[in-house]
């Protein structure tokens, strides 16, 4: 490891170096296991950032990242780019780490920068700080790297390298706190941040660089830092104990390293002795066994990890005095909590009541805690020796020690007021159907209705309209529906419902955010259309929890979207207006990177802007509007006629009759018949009895043709008759 190398500095520095005197290190892989290192002046670094030979590799890296959802590890283009160490760290001839020039520069990494507009705004805010040496877009195109100058407050740089690294970590924490407020971003602190931190060489057409940047004054003796260094046997109550114990463990490791250096012992050759000494030092510094074991076995092969884990357990058991059963149980609970919260982030979802977890790694994603993972956590605690009964883990996972969060409210608050002005809602709608103005407007209004329902605005109305995507299989309809929700809200997506279970449906409406009625053509029966239409227009949710006896009124959160393969799918005349049908002719191609943050920021800001100024927008302007106008409703109903199922009776009418235009004179081959006479004639010629739905659709079809001017209709003998001509047709 890097901290086990002996580090020597070549000269003493009494003042912060000039920017022109700084030297950076460019490291690039050479062959399978070799790395080449090259010193860079600030001017050379800026020139490479603006346009270097690595431009093609960086562009290929950025173009391929959407297929990996922004993950850069194991990407083939990474190893062609190289990386830069701002502190000019490099290996000397003896294979040890050395620093030729101490730059006094700390690196900040700002993630989730998904557009050039946001990157420009962040660079402008970073440039407002006099300590900012440089700011530029990262190699992935989705981050911003900020270089910040610093120097000891007393003006003297220590000769002891451990103190220099402590100063660097203090500067990093101070820069994170300062720039987090300026950039309005929650910068993640890295407890392992060291002088060897680096960034991948990038390309930025407009990098910011300040030759006159001043140094941020830093000290390691602040009260806050002193409190972190104060030994304590009791961890803090929140998740910060993860970083607390990391610092304690690294301190224990440094003590053992110093002891081995004094005794001139090689930590590589005496690896077992070194780890045993670290275990003893962790016990002396009152680091819990779970934390010590987790740190010691981290990154080791499975066989060695198991052996060292058992050694740590045995050492702690042998050297811990027996203070009684109750003390052991209390200690076991604390260690179990430290183990689980050290390995995972967890929270109770205030909406669906479930527990969600995420491993504390750079690749961790939020997942629902199911019985399989819960059993895995029980085994982890049992193997670690911190509990004797798996029920302790189950009790902990059900307790209020896991924080309660409302992720939907948190997400909507995070995007409020952050829209950059680009219309991404229309861009998403056009991915489904090009050159369809009605669909673009309808999708815009529906999407705003989805977000308004989440925000709890106008709870007396439910989002009673659902888009219906009709197209062949393999066009990405279901994938499109799922991708409408960001990763943070994927727990709220559902792609199946059971209309026969009323109570479960009601709970689902309050616990999910978006329901995809997949294979919509299955819901054609009379027993299904009624409940489905009622669900769409439901304003609130009245349900009874399994453990309660009284009914409970909850906010409806769920909105609906539907998909199907056939284009003839609508059967109910009155319920058809609840859907906005669109034909998917080509494969749905979403933008290369769907910026969910800006997508929902647009929706929230539009809704708030129209609510704050209701009279400032035209009635037909879709900006911030969550309802359809009368003209739009008529256009949607007219559009939906192309998606209606043509009943058997309507098909037989076309086979048996020819419609006569209005004002056309009657001849021998034409007759005037009532609609019931037409139905009876079609039944005789078809040899089958029509259903009530067939008759209903036939009557509606006759009225539609009359209104369209294709069929003559007039009053005769207190009833209405239609002018038609019979065709010859063989009886089926």
N, C-alpha and C positions, 0 to 999 in steps of 0.2 A: 504493500500500500504506500501511497505517497507520503504519509506522515511518518513512516518508518525510515525514510531516507534522511541522512544527515544533510542539512541545508546550510550553506555558508554564503554570506554576502561579502562582496569584494571591497566595499568602501562605505564609509559613514556618510550619511546625508543629514545636513543641518537645515535645509530649506527645500520646499517643493521644487522639483525640476521644472524647467521650462518645457513647454509643449514641443518645441523644436528638438529638445534633447531626449525626448522619450523614444523608446524602441519597443516595438511589438514583435511577436514571434508568429510566423506563418508555418504551420505544420501540415504536411501532406503525406499520405501513405505512399510507400515505395515498395512494390513487391508485396509478398504475402504478410511479412511480419516487420518490415522496416518502415521508419518514418523519417522524412527529410524535414529539416528545420531551417528557416530563413528569417533573418531580421528584417523588419519593415520600419521605415520612418513614417511619421504621421502623414506626410504628403504621399508616400507610396501607398499607404493603406487607403486613403481617400480616393486615389486614382483607381485602385483595384475595385473599390466599392462602386465607383461610377461606371466603369467599363473595363472588365478584365477578361483574360482568356477563359475564365470559368463561367462566363455568361450563358453559354449554351447548356451546360450541365445544370445550372440553377433554373433556367427556363424549363428544361425537361422535368426537373424535380417538381416545380410548381404546377405544371400541366398535368402531372400524373397523381398529384396528391388527392384530388377529389375522389378518385376511385378507392383510396385507402382511408377516406373520411378524415384527412388531415394528419394522419400518423406518419412520421418520418423515419421511424426505426426500420432497419433492414431494407431501406430503399436503395437500389443500385447506384443512383446518381449521387448519394451522399458522399461516398468515398472518393469521388472524382473532384470534389470541391475544395476540401481542406478546411482547417479551422484556425482561428487567431486567438492567441493568449494575450490579453491586454497587459499582463505583468511581465511579459518576456521570459517566462519560465522555460527552461530547457535542460537537457541532460548534458553533463560534462563528460570528459573522457573516462572518468571512473564510474560512470553509470549512475551518478547521484544527481538529484535535482539542484539546480543553481539558478540564481537570478543575476543577470548581468547588469540590468538597470531596474531600479525600483521606480515605477511610474506613478504610484499613488492613484490608481484608477480602479473603480469598481464597476461591474457590469450588471445592468438591470434588464430583465426580460419581460416585456409586456406582451401577453398572449391575447388571442381572440381579436386580432385586427384583420377584419374581413373585407375591407374596401380601401381603395386609395384615398378616398375622402377622409376616412377615419385616421389613416396613417398620417396624412398631411396635418390634420388637426392636432394629433398627439405630438408630432414633431414641433409644431408651433408652440404648444404648451411646454414641452421640454426645453425649447430654446429660450423660454422666458426665465429659466433658472440660470444664474451666472456660473454655477458649477458644472453645467452640461458641456462636456467636451465634444460629444458626437451623438447623433441619433439617426438611425437608418432602418429600413425594412429588413427583416430577417430572411434567410434563404428560402423558407417555406412560403413567403409572401403573406403570411397570416400572423406575424409577430413584429414587434418593434424592439430593437436593441438600443439601449441608452448607456453611454459611457459617462461616468460621473467622477470628477476629480476629488481627492480628499487629502488631508494632511493632519498630523497630530496637533492638538490644540496648543500644546506647549512649544511647538516648533522643533522638537527633537525626535528623531527616529531612532528607536532602540536598536542595539546590536543583537539582542536576543530574538531569534526568528520566531519563537513561540509567541512573543509579545507582538511582533509584527503581524502575525496571522490573527491574533486576537484583535488588533487594531483594524485589520481588514474586515473581519466579521462585524465589528461594531459599526464600521463605515457602511457596510452593506445594510445592516438593520436600520441605520439612520436614513440612508438613501431610500429604502423601501417605504418607510413611514412618510418621508417628505414628498417624494415624487408620487406616491399613491394618492395623496391629497391633491396635488397639482394636476395630475393626469386624470383624476376621477376614476381610477381603476384600482381594484383590490389586487395589489401585487403580492404574489405568493412568496413567503419567506422560505429559503432553502437552508436548513440547519447545517448542511454539509458544505456550505459555500466556502471555498478556499481560494488561495492565491492562484491555483492552477485552473480556475474557471475559464471557459473559452466560449466563443461563438463561431458558428459555421460561416465561412466567407460568403458574402451575399452580393446582390446587385441592387442598387438603388439609383435611379436616374437623378434624383435630387437629394443626396445625403446632406445632413446638417453637420457642420464642423466649425468649432469655435477655437481659434488659436489663442484667444485671450481669456479662456475659461479660468476662473479662480477656484481655489481649492476649498472644499467643505471641511471645516474644522471638526475633528473627531477626538474623543477621549474614551478610554476603556474604564474609567473610574467613576462614570455616572452612577447615580443611585439605582437606576433601572438595571444596569449591567451588574452592579454589585449584588442586587437581590437575586439575579439569576445564578450567580456564582456561589450563593450561600447554601451550604449543604442542608438538606432537609429530608427526614425520613417519610414525610407525608406528601404525596403528590398533589398538585393543584386539582381542583374539582372538575375542571373542564378538559378539553382535548389538548390544551397546551402542555400537559404533562408528557406528551409524546416528544416534544422538543426539549423539555426540561431534562428528561432522562437521557436523551441523546447527548446533551452537553455533559451530563454527569458521567456517562460511559466514556466519552472521548477524553475527559479529564483523567479517569482511571487508567485509560490506555496510555496517555502521555506519561503518567507516573511510572508505569512499568517500563516503557521505552527508555526513559531516562536512567532507570536502574540498570537495565541491560547494557546501555552504552557505557555507563561507569564501570561495569564489570567486563566490558569488551566481549560481549556475547552476541552471537549472530541469531537474530530472531527467525531467520528462515530455516537454519539448521535445527535450532531448538524450538520448533514451532509448538510442540505439545507443552513444553515447560513454559513458554511464553503465554499460551492460552490459560494454563492453570494459574499463573501469576495474575493474569487479568481477572480471572474468576474470583480469586481471593481479594483483589483490590475492590472489585464491584461489591462484594459482601461487606468489606470494611466501610465502604462509602454508603452503605444502606440502600443500594439499588435493588429493587425487587428481583426475585429469581426469574420471573417471566421476561422482564426487560433485559436482564443480563444474558439469559440464554438466547433470546431472539437476536441480540447484537452479535454475540460470539459466533453463532452458527450461520449468520447471514452470508450467503454466497459460497458456502463450502459444499463439497460433494456430499451426496446423501449419506454415505457410510460414515464419513468424518463428522457430519453434522449430527447424526444420531449419537455417536460416541461422545462428542463434546457436550451435547445436550444432556445426556445421562450423567456426565461428570458434574455439570453445573448443578443439577438436581440433587445429586448425592452430597456434594460439598455443602450446599445450603442446609440440607437436612441434618448433616453431622454437626454443623457449627451453630445451628439455631437452638437455643434452650427451650425446653418444654414449659411453656407458660400457661398451660391449661387448655382445655378443649375449646372454650369460648373464644380465647384469643386466637387460637389456630383457625377457627372458622372465620373470624373477622378478617384475619390476615389473608385467608384464602379468598374471601370475597374481594378484597382490595386487589390482590394479585390477578384474580380472574378479570376484574374490570380493566386493570392496566393492560393485561394481555390482549383482550378483545378490542378495546378502544385504541390500543397501540397498533394493532394490525388492520383495523377497519374504522371507517367513518360510518356512523349509523344515525338514523332519525326515524321518529314516528311520523307517518303521513297523516296530517289532520283531516284530510279529505276522505281517503279510503280506509284509514285505520291500520294500514299495514306498516311493517318495518322494512326499511330500505337500507342497503349497505353498499359500501364501495371500498375496495382495498386501498390502503395508503401507498399507492404506487403511481408513477406518472401515466400508467396505462389503465388505471382503474376507472370503471364506469358504474353508475348506480344501477342496482338490480333489486328486485323484490326478494325478501328473505323467505325462502320456501323451506319445507321440512327437510329437504336434502342438505341445504347449506346450514340449517340450524343443527342438524346432527353432526355435520362436519366441525362446527364450532365447539360442540360438546366434546368431540374426540380431541380437538386441539387442546382444550383445557385439561382433559384427563391425561393426555400424553405429557403435558407440561407439568403435571403434578400440583396444580394450583387448586383443584377441586377434587372431591371424592365422590360426588354425585352429579350426574348430568342435569338433575332438576335445578341445581343452582344456576346453570347457564340459562335454562329455560325461564326461570324466574327473573333473571337479570334482563333478558330480552323483552319481557313483558312489563318491566318496571318503568317508572318515570325518570330513571337515571339516563335513559336514552332521550335526547331532546325532542320536543314536539315542534314540527315545522309545517307550514302551509306552503308547499313548493309553488303552487299556482300563483298565490298572492306575491310571493317573493319574485317570481319571474316577471310578472306584469309590472311590479314596482321597478325592477332593474332596467326595463326597456322604456319606461315613461320619460318623455322629453329627450330621447336619444336618436330620433329619426333624422336621417341625413337628407331627406327630401326626395329620394328616388322612389318611383312607383314600382314596388316589387310585387304587389298583389296582382296587378294586371299582367306582369311578366310571368307569374306562376299560372294564371288563367290561360295565357297564350300557349303554354306548353301542352295544354290539352287540345285546344282547337285554335287554329290560326284564322284570322279575318272573320271572326264571329263576334260582332259588337255586342249583341244581346247576351251572349254567354259571358263576355268580359264584364259587363255591367252587373249581371246577375251574380256572378261569382264574387265580385267586389262587395256587393251588398250582403251576400250570405256570409262571407268571411268576417266582415265587421260585426254581423249579428252573432257569430260564434264568440268573438272576443268580448262584445258587450254583455253577453250572457255570463261569461266568466267574471266580468267586473261587477256583476250584480246590479247593473243599471236597468231600470224598468222591469223589476222582477214580476210584475203582473202579466207580462207577455213572454211567451217562449219563442225560441227560434223555430218557426213552424214550417220552414222551407228546407229542402234537402237537394243538393245537386245529384243528378243521376247520370253516371258515365256509362254509355252503351258502346260497345265495340268488341271486336274479336279478341279471343284469348291471346295473351302474350304481348299486349300493348302497354302493360305497366299500370293498369288502372288501380289495382289494390296497393301497389307500391307507392303510387302517387298519394293515395289517401293516407297511408302511414307516414310518409315523409312530410305531411303538413304540420306535424307536431315536432318540436325540437327534442333533442335527446333528454333534456331535463324534464320533459312532460310526457315521455313515451309511456309511462305507467298509466296514463289516462286514455290510451287507445284500445278500442275493442272492435273486433271484426266479426262478431256473431251475436245474435240475440235469440231468445226463445220466447215467443209471444204467448205461450201457454202458461208461463209462470209469472203472474202479475206482481207478486211481492218482490221477487228477484229483479224484475224489470224496474220497479220503482227505486230500489236501492242502487241499481246500475245507473240510473239517470242522475243520481246525486253524487256518484263516486267515480264517474268517468267523464272525459272531456270531449271525445269524438268517437262516435259509433259508426262503423262502416257496415251497412246492410249489404253484405256480399251476396252474389247470386240473387239479386232482387226479384228475378222472374219467378222464383219459388213462392213468393208471397202474393199469389193471385186469388186465392180462395176467399169467399165471403167471410169466413171465420177469422181471416188474418187481416183483411183490409181495414176493418173497423178498429181493432186494437192498434194497428200501425198508425192510422190517421189520428187517433186519439193521443198517441205518444208524441207525435210531431208537434201538436198544438198545446201540449201540457205546459202550464206556466210554472207550477211548483210541484214538489214531490211529497206525497203523503204516504208514509210507510211506517211499519212497526218493526223495530229491531227484534231479533230473535229472543233477547233476554228481557224485553220490555212488554208491558201489557197495554200501554196507551199508544195512540197514533202520534207520529212526529212529523212536523212540516219542515222540510229542508229545501235549500236552494237547488233548483235544477241547474246543472252544469253542462250536461251532454247535449251536443248538437249532432245532426245526422248527415251522412253522405252515403251514396249507394252506387253499386256497380253491377253490371250484368253483361252478358255476351250478345243476346238478341236485341234488335232495335225496336221490335214490336213488343212492348212490355206493359204499357198502361192499360188497365181494364176498367177502372172506376172513373166515371165522368167527373164527379164532385171531388174526388181525392187527387185527381191528376194535377190540380193547380198547386198542390203541396210540393211538387217536384219541378226542378229545372233540368230538363233533359238536354244532353249534348252527345253528339255522335263522335266517337274517337276513331278516326280513320287511320292515323299513323301512330307509331310508338311514341309514348309521352316522353319528351326529353326535357327534364328540368334544367335550370341553369347549372353550369359546371360546379358551382358551389352555391347551395341554397342558404342564403344568409338569414336564418331564422330570427336572429336578434333584430335585424333591421325590418324584417317582414312584420313582426309583431309590434315593433316600435312604431311603424307606420300606422297600423290599425289602432293602437292605443292613442296616438297623438291625433289622428283624424277624428276619432270619437270624441275626445275631449275638446278639440277645437270647435266642432259643430255644436256640442252641448253648451259650451261657453258663449257661443255667438250664433244662436239658431236662426236669426234673421239675416245673416251675412252670406247665405248660399242660395243659389237657385234651386227650385224644387227638383229639377231633373239632374242636378249635379250629384254624382255618387260619392263625392268626398264626405266622409264621416257619416253617411246615411245607412241606417240598418233596416230600412223598410222599402218596399216596392211601391212605385206610383201606380195609379190606375192604368195608365198607358202601358207600363211595363208588365202589369199583370195580364192585360189582354194579349200582349205580344208573347208572353210565356205560354199562355193557354193555346194560342194559335200555333206556336212552335211545337207544343207537346202533342198536337194532333198527328204529327208524323210518327209518333212513337206509340200510338195506341194499337192494341191488339184488335185485329179485324175479326169480328165474330163470324161464326158459321152462317148465321142468318144474313149478314151483310154480304158475304161472299156469294150466297145463293141468289140474292137480289140482283147482283151484277150479272149473274148467269141467266136469269129468267126475264129480266125487264130491261127496257131501254128507257131512260128518262126523257120526257118531253119538255122542251123549253117553254117558259111562260109565253102566253099570247099566241101560241102555235095552234092552228085549227085542229079540231078533232077529226080523225078519219076512221075507217072501218077497223084498222088494225090496232088502234089505241083505245084505252079505257080509262075511266076515272074510278079509282078504288080508295077506300079508307085504309088507314094503316093496318087495322086488324084484318081486313080482307087480304091485304098483301101478305101478311104473316101466315094466314091460313092457306093461301095458295102456295106459298113457298114450302110449307110443311107437307102438303099433299104431293108436290112434285119431288120433294127430297126424300119422302118416306120416313121421316123421323120427327119426333116431337122436340120443339125448341125449348131451351131452358129460359128461366126468367131473365137471366143476364143477356141471352141472345136477343130476346124480344126488346129489352131495354136499349141495347145498342142499335138494333134496327131502327127503332123509332127516332133515336138521336141522330142516326145517319140521315134519315129522310129530312129531318128538320135542318140539318147542316147543309144538305144539298139545296134545299129551298132557299135558305138565307144566302147561299153563294150564287143564286141565280141559275142553277142548273136544272131545277125541277119545278114544274108548275103545281101550285097548290091553291085551292079555292074553297069557299064555303058552299055547301049544298045540303039541303034537308037537315039543318041544324047540326051539321058535322063538317069535317074537312075531308076533301078527297085530293088524291094526287094523280096527275096525268102521266100515264106510263104506256108503253107498248110491250106486249108479250113477245118473248123469244121462244124458239123451239129448243127443248132441252130434254135429254134422255133421263128417265127416272133412275136414281141410284138405288 
